[in-house]
Structure formats: structure tokens, C-alpha cells
Amino acid sequence: MADDGQTAHFTSFLEVFDHWAQVRPTCCAVRDLRGRALTWAELQETSVLVASHVQQLMEAEAIEVGAILSRRCPWWLAATVALMRCGIPFVWMGCELS
């Protein structure tokens, strides 16, 4: 439901994601167990920045698949959304570092 009371129609996850960043920019979008958090605007900004870097790498290195090696945290989600923005397949490779 859009904030104006009208039903919003989205065709992709990224459209919904960017919509939330627009209508709820200062609301917490994600928080991990350690208390680290990003607002919707911060999450969108970070994902766009990472996507920009990935696009440059894709052009320079002919990268066709992405991998995310990280603990689950707000930046893990930003990296996931960034690779979705690039439109390339990706895998999550979870890790627990001591």
C-alpha cells in the first residue's frame, strides 16, 4: 500500500526496495544482533555505491558471477541488493570469523 492510500504496483524486488527508501528514508531497515543498523536511505545509498563498483569491475574484468563472503549484517544485505542491481547471478558464502 502506498502512503497516499492508493495501491502501489511493483514488478520487482528492487522497485519495492527503492520505494521503501523513498517513503521511509529515516526508518530502520535492518539491524543485526550486535545492534548495527542502517536506515532505508543508508541501505539504498550503500547498495547503489557497491553496485557502481561492481559494474566497473564487471566491465574491466568480465565478471559474470558475484560472491558475497561475509557475516550476516546490514552490509551483507547492502551487498546482496547491490548485486541484484547489477543483474548478475550471485552466491552467498556465509562465514563466522572468530
C-alpha positions as CSV (number, residue, x, y, z in Angstrom):
1,M,0.0,0.0,0.0
2,A,1.4,3.4,-1.0
3,D,1.4,6.2,1.6
4,D,-1.2,8.1,-0.3
5,G,-3.7,5.3,0.3
6,Q,-3.5,4.0,-3.3
7,T,-2.4,0.6,-4.1
8,A,1.2,0.5,-5.5
9,H,2.1,-2.0,-8.2
10,F,5.6,-3.2,-8.3
11,T,7.2,-5.5,-10.8
12,S,10.5,-6.3,-9.0
13,F,12.1,-6.5,-5.6
14,L,14.3,-3.5,-6.4
15,E,11.3,-1.4,-7.1
16,V,9.8,-2.2,-3.7
17,F,13.2,-1.7,-2.0
18,D,13.7,1.7,-3.6
19,H,10.1,2.7,-2.8
20,W,10.7,2.0,0.9
21,A,13.9,4.0,0.8
22,Q,11.9,6.9,-0.7
23,V,8.9,6.8,1.7
24,R,10.7,5.7,4.9
25,P,14.2,7.1,4.5
26,T,15.0,7.5,8.2
27,C,13.3,4.3,9.4
28,C,15.5,1.4,10.4
29,A,15.6,-1.1,7.6
30,V,17.9,-3.7,9.1
31,R,19.6,-4.3,12.5
32,D,21.9,-7.2,13.4
33,L,22.3,-8.9,16.7
34,R,25.2,-6.6,17.6
35,G,23.0,-3.5,17.2
36,R,24.5,-2.3,14.0
37,A,21.8,-0.8,11.8
38,L,21.1,1.0,8.6
39,T,18.1,3.2,7.7
40,W,16.3,2.6,4.4
41,A,18.2,5.6,2.9
42,E,21.6,4.4,4.1
43,L,20.9,0.9,2.8
44,Q,19.9,2.2,-0.6
45,E,22.9,4.6,-0.8
46,T,25.3,1.8,0.2
47,S,23.8,-0.7,-2.3
48,V,24.0,1.9,-5.1
49,L,27.6,2.7,-4.3
50,V,28.6,-1.0,-4.1
51,A,26.7,-1.7,-7.4
52,S,28.7,1.1,-9.0
53,H,32.0,-0.5,-8.0
54,V,30.8,-3.9,-9.1
55,Q,29.7,-2.5,-12.5
56,Q,33.2,-1.1,-13.0
57,L,34.8,-4.5,-12.1
58,M,32.4,-6.3,-14.5
59,E,33.5,-4.0,-17.4
60,A,37.2,-4.3,-16.6
61,E,37.4,-7.9,-15.6
62,A,34.5,-9.6,-17.4
63,I,32.9,-10.7,-14.2
64,E,29.8,-12.8,-14.8
65,V,29.0,-14.1,-11.2
66,G,29.3,-12.5,-7.8
67,A,30.0,-14.0,-4.4
68,I,29.3,-12.4,-1.0
69,L,31.6,-13.7,1.7
70,S,30.5,-12.1,5.0
71,R,28.8,-12.5,8.3
72,R,25.2,-11.6,8.1
73,C,25.0,-7.9,8.9
74,P,23.5,-4.7,7.4
75,W,26.3,-4.5,4.9
76,W,25.7,-8.1,3.9
77,L,22.2,-7.1,2.9
78,A,23.5,-4.0,1.1
79,A,26.0,-6.1,-0.9
80,T,23.1,-8.5,-1.8
81,V,20.9,-5.7,-3.1
82,A,23.9,-4.2,-5.0
83,L,24.5,-7.5,-6.9
84,M,20.8,-7.6,-7.7
85,R,21.1,-4.1,-9.1
86,C,23.9,-5.3,-11.4
87,G,21.7,-8.1,-12.6
88,I,24.3,-10.8,-12.2
89,P,23.9,-14.2,-10.5
90,F,25.4,-14.5,-7.1
91,V,26.0,-16.8,-4.2
92,W,26.1,-16.2,-0.5
93,M,29.1,-17.7,1.2
94,G,28.5,-17.3,5.0
95,C,31.3,-17.2,7.4
96,E,31.8,-17.0,11.1
97,L,35.1,-15.4,11.9
98,S,36.4,-15.6,15.4
